[in-house]
Amino acid sequence: MISLHDRILKESRPILLDGGTGAELEKRGVDVNHKLWSGIALINEPATLEKLHYDYYSSGSDAILTATYQLCDADLKDIGLDAESVYSKAIEVTKKAKDAINKKDNGTKPRYIIGSVGPYGASLADGSEYTGKYLPDVDEKLLSEFHYGRLKHLLLSDDIDMIGFETFPNFIEIKAVLNQFKKIIEENELINKSCYMSLSINDDINLVDGTLLSDIIKFLVDWKRENCTENIKLSCVGSNCCKLSESSKIVEKISGLLSSENTDDLKIVMYPNSGEVYDGITKEWHGASDKKDGSHDLSLVENVDLWLNTDKVGILGGCCRTGPCDILEINKALNGKY
């Protein structure tokens, strides 16, 4: 089977990810009001999580993210769990869903598993993955150590086809985790390992910690040129968990920045939220409202059409409040185009 990295770079049709996990689990009766968020399903409701993964594959997802976004060694230890066992369970549950759908359709299409790695801020459960404003004593050394256990476990697994660094909000952390990614691969003599870097972007279309997006793209392009080898690969840069209404602006800006850096071996990853708006007072989500001029925000599928105009999108999907039905609609749109 062609590697996920090679498929992203060589094929014109983008890889279709899954959608949100936490809200979908809630719809299915799983209580995710926990520090581990959707990761708690690995302990309490693994069969429900497996069925959700299966439903995403059935809806057209080429790749599924493991439920490891919110997990880290320290938090798992604090609640009396062995981190290695929980990470293995996350991979096992996803692989069972993949094996089941492959058995159903005789493996008629390549399917992949992406190891999800959330930022340090996600483990704090205080929303700092949306600000990147870490405390002064949170330095590159601490961040490297924080990511080591989960990242190593995912990289050592033969069932993981790529690492997805999700919602990264802080420039120092981006540097730390990429260097840790490289170090683990080299120390363990691993082969053909790839990743993507998905950023937490603000309304000014810059990294939420204030770093200019142009500086991030330049760093990533330079890092790729200096560090990537046959076995160390950076496939995409982009954003997730961003506003749907801003997604096309982000894709357009990153596309322009990549072009200005004269690189054609780095694609864009994009999977925004559903377009619903979260009310921090009522703790409820509401549908996007019509605008004063009578217009309305574009749907997820309408935005996908705009993303594809750049011809640089390698991975796409949905994040919070999106589900299998949204992925099905995107898949239909991709089938009509490719």
N, C-alpha and C positions, 0 to 999 in steps of 0.2 A: 504494500500500500504506500502511495506517495506520502511523504511527510507533510505535516500540517504547514510547516514553514515554506516548503517548496510549492505547495498548492497555493498558498496565499500570494506568492510572488509570480507564479507562472500562469495562473488561471485568471481570466477576466471576471468571472463570477465570484463575488465575495463569499467568505465563510459566514454562515448564519449561526449565531449563538442562540442560547436560550433567553428567557426573559427573567423577571424577578422571581425570587425564591421565598422571602419572608412573608409577603402578603398572600402569596398563593398557598403557602402552608397554613396560614391563618384561615383562609377560606375552607380548607380541608380539615379544620378542627384542631390544628396544632397550636399550642400556646408558645409563642416565640418571645414573650415578654421576659427576656433573660439576657444576662450579660453575653452569652454565646450567640444570641439572636437565632438565625436559622440553623446554626450549628447544633443547637440543643436537640433538633430532630434526629441527629445521629445517635443520641442516647435514648430518647424517649419514643420516637416514631420513625425508625429507619425505613419501614415498609412504605409509609406515606411519602417520604422523601424519594424513595426509589421510584414510586409510581409517578411522582411529579417529573423526575428526570425522564422517565419513559414517555410521558405525555409530550414533553418538549421534543424529544427525538421523533415521535410520531407526527408532530406538527411541522416538521421539516428542519429542525436544528441539525446542523452538521457537527457542532461541538457543544458540550455541556460543561459548565463550570462546577467544580466540586464545592461542597458546602463548607469550605474552610476559610472563608473571607474573615470571619470574626474570631477565629481561633488563634490561640498562641499558647506556648508552653506554660507560662506563668498562670494564666487564668484557668487552664485545665488542671494544673496541679493544685490550685487553690480550692477546687471543688472535689478533690480526691480522685481525679482521673489521670490515667497514663496518657500523655500526649501522643506518643507513637501509636498507641492502639486506636485513638480517636482519628488521627490522620489516616491510618490504614482503613478504618471503617468508612471514612468519606470516599476514599478511592473505590473500595469494594462495592458500596451502594451504587455509585455511578456506573461502575463496570457491569454490574448485574443488569442495570437498565439498558446499557448499550448491548450486552449479549442477548437480552430478551428481544430487542427490536431487530437485531441482526438475524436472529433465529426466525422471527416472524416473516421477514421479507428476503431471507436467504442472503443477507449481506449485499444487497444490490447497490449500495452506495457507501463510500468511506465515511466513517464516523469517528469522532475524536473526543478526548477528555482533556480539559484544561484545568490545571491546578490553580485555584484561586488564592491569591495572597493579598490580603487587605493591608492598609497602612497601620502604623503604630497608633494613630489617632483613633482608629476603629476600636481598638482594645480598651480605650479609655471610656467608651460609651458616653462621651460628652459632646459629640458633634464636631470634634476637632479635625476630623477628616474633611470637613467643609470649610476650615479656616487655615489649617497648617500652622497655627500659632502654638507651637510646642514650647514648653518651658525652657529657659536658658540652659539648664543642665542636661537637656536632651540633645546630645551631640551625635556625631557620625558613628563613634564607637558603640554607644548604647543602642543606636538604631540597628547597626550591623548585628549585634548580639541578639536583639529582639527577634530579628527575622531568621536567624540561623536554623533553629530546630525544625520549624514547619517547612521552610524552603528546602532544606536538605532532604527531608523525608519525601517531599513531592518530586524532587529531582532524581532521587534514587529509584523511584518507581518506574518500571517499564510500561505501566499502563497510562502514565501521564504524557501527553503529546506536546504540551507547551505549558509554560507558566504565564498566568495572567496577573500582572501587578495592577490592582484595581484602586481607583479613586485616590491616587497618591497626591497629597496636597503640598508637600514640602520639598524644596530643592535639595536640601541636605540629605533627606531620606531617599530621594531618587538616586543620588550618588551612592549612598551607603548600600542600598539593596542591589543595585546593579553590580557593584564591586563584590558583594557577597555571592551573588549569582555566579560570577566568573570564578571566584575563589573555590566554591564548592565543586564546580565542574572540573577544575584543574586538579584539585587535591584528590578527587575520587576517580580521575581519569575517565570521566563520563563522555559519551559520544552523542553528537547530533542533538544538542539541547537548545531550545529556543524560548523566547519570551516576548511579550508585548508590554508596553508601558501606557496605562490609561490614567489620565490626570483628572484632578478635581479643579474645575475651571470656574472662574467668577464671571460676573456680568460684563466685565471689561474684556473678556476673552483672554485672560492671563491666569497663571497659576494662583490659587486662592491665597497663598502666602505672600503674594505681591510680586513674585518674580515674573518678568516679562515672558510671554510664551515664546517669543523669538529667541530668548536666551536658552530656554529649555530645549527647543528644537535644535539649536546649534550644538548644545552640549550632547544631546543624544546622537546626532549625526557624527560628531567628532568621536564620541565614545565607541560607536559602532565601527568606525574606520580604524580606530586604534586597538580595539580589544576583540572584535568578532573574528572568529576563525571557522574552520569546518565544523567545530563542535560547540561554539559559543555564538548564538545568533539572536539578534534583536529584529523582530519581524514588523512590528507596528507601533505607532504612537497615536494617541487620541484621547478620548474622554468617555467616561461613563457617569451615571447618576447625575447628569447635568439636566438643565431645563430642555424640554423638547423644543421649545420656541427658539432656543439659542443653538441647537445642534447643527443646523446647516451653516450658521455663521462660523462655528468652530471648525467644521470640516473645511469650509472655504479658506479660512485663515491658515490652518495647518497645511493644506494643499499648496497654498502660495509660498509658505515658508520652506516647505520641502523642495519646491521648485527652485527657490532662490539659493538653496544649498547644493543644487545640482546633484541630487540623489534620486535614483529610481529604484533602489532596493529597500526602501522603507515605506510601508503602506500605512493607511489610517485605520484605526479601530474606533467605532462609535456605537454606544448603546445608552441612550438617554432614558430618562423617566417617561412615564406615560403621557404627561401633559397636564395631569391633575395637579391641583395646588394644595399644599399642606397648610392647615390653619393651626398655628402653634398654640392658640388659646383654647380652642375646642378639641384639639388633638384629632382632627378629622381631615380627610381628603375630600376635595370638591372638584367637580369637573371644570375644565377651563372655560371661562366665561367669554361671551362675544365681546368684541371691542366696540368702542363708542362710534366708530365710523361704519358699523354694520358688518365689518369683516369678522373672520374668526381665525384662530390659530390653526395651522396646518396639522393634519393627523400624522401619526407615526409613519404610515405608508407614504403619504405625500412628502414628508421630509426625506424618506429613503430615496425617493426619486431625485430629489435635489442633491443628496450626497453622491449619488452615482454619476452625476454630471461631471464631477471632478476627475473621474477615472483613476482615483488613487485609493479608494476604500477597499481594504482587504478583509476586514471583519466588521460585522454589524449585528445588531440585535436590540434587545430592550432591557431596561433596568427596573427600578422600583415601580410597582403597580402595573407592570405589563405581565401578560400571561400567555399560555399556549395559544389562545385564540389570536393574539397579536402576532405571534411568530408564524402562525398559519397564514395570516394575511400577507405578511412580508414574503413568505416563501412563494405564495401565489404570484406576487408582484415580480419576484426574481425569476420565476419560471416563465413569465411572460416576456421578460427582457433578454434572457440568456438561453 
